[in-house]
Amino acid sequence: MPTRIYNPMAFEAAEKLGYIGISEGEFDAVILTTECGIPTVGVPGVDTWAKHKEWRLLFDGFESVLIFRDQDEPGLKLAQRIMSDVNNARVVNLPGKDPNETFLKHGREAIRHAAGL
């Protein structure tokens, strides 16, 4: 079974807003999209991203691509790879280890503030 980006419906909402989020994993994408109002897709890690060079093309034309990275070595590697592949991409530095933990400990507005929204 082929690997796909999680939550492709985020692209439709993001078109209207001009920005889209990228997270590592499905659950963070769900939290960011449904609880924080930031349309976000989930990718399964740096190795998968590297194998799908066509994915970078999906993010062309957005004013801003927000990378919500996990605060670990794989999260750093994924963020660096996306930054090198996607124009207008920037890392959102969160106070928690990932978007889910940040949401649970600090709430929706802390994430939106960190993202500049």
N, C-alpha and C positions, 0 to 999 in steps of 0.2 A: 504494500500500500504506500503510495507516495506521501511525502511529508508536505504539509500545507501550513500556511500562515493561519493562526487562530484569529477568529473574529473579523473576517473580511468585510462585514457590514460596517465596520468603523470607517471605512473609506468614504462611504456615502455621507455620513455625518461630518466627517473631516473636510470634505469638499466645501461645505457651507461655511465652516469656521476658518479654514485656511491653515489649520495645524492638525497634526496627528501624533499620537504617542506610539512608541514601541517598547514592549517589556519582554523580559525573558520569562516565558511560560504563560500558561492559560489563565491561571487564577489571578495573577497581577493584572492582566488585561481586563478581566471581568471587573475587578475592584475599581480600576481607573475609569473604565467606561461607565459602569452603572452607578457607582457611588460618588465618583468625583466629577463626572460630566466631561471627561477627557476621552474622546474616541481613540481607542488604543488597540493595536494588534499585538499578538503574542508570537514570539519565535522561540523554537526549542533549543537555542544555544548557538555558540559561535561556529561549531563544526557544520551544523545544518545551514546556517546563514551562508557560510563560505561555499557550500555545495550548490547553492541556488543564487547564482549571480544575477539572474533575472529579477529577483525580489527588489533590488535597489531601484529598478525602474518604476516600481509602484509608487514611490515617494517623490518622484519628479513633480514639480509644480506647486508643492506646498510651501507656504511662507516659512513654516517652521516644522521640524520633525523633532519631537521631544523623546529623548532616550531615558527611560526610567530603569536604571541599571541596578542589579543586585550588588550589594557591597561585599563582593568576594572576588577572587581571581578570575573565575569564568565570566562573571558579570562585567569586570573591567575589560577583558579580552573582547567580549561581544560588543561593548560600547565602542571600543577603539576601532573595531572592524566596521561597524556601521558608520562611524564618523568618517572613515576613509572612503566609504562607498556612496554615501548619501549627502547631497548638497543640503545646506541649511539645517543640518542635524546638530543638536547640542545635548549634552548630558544634563539631566535634572538631578541635582544633589539633594537627596532626601535625608532626614535625620534618622530614619530606621534602616534596618538591613535590607529591606526591599519595600515595594509599594504596599503590600499587605500589612506588614508590621507597622509601617508609618501610619497607615489609615487607622489601625486599631489603637495605637498609642497617642496619635496626634490629631487625627481626624481629617476630614475632607479639605478644609481650608488650608491646612499646613501643606498638603500636596499641591493644591492649586497655587498657593503663594510661591512655593519652591519652583513651580513651572512658569511663574510670571504671568499667571492668569487671574 
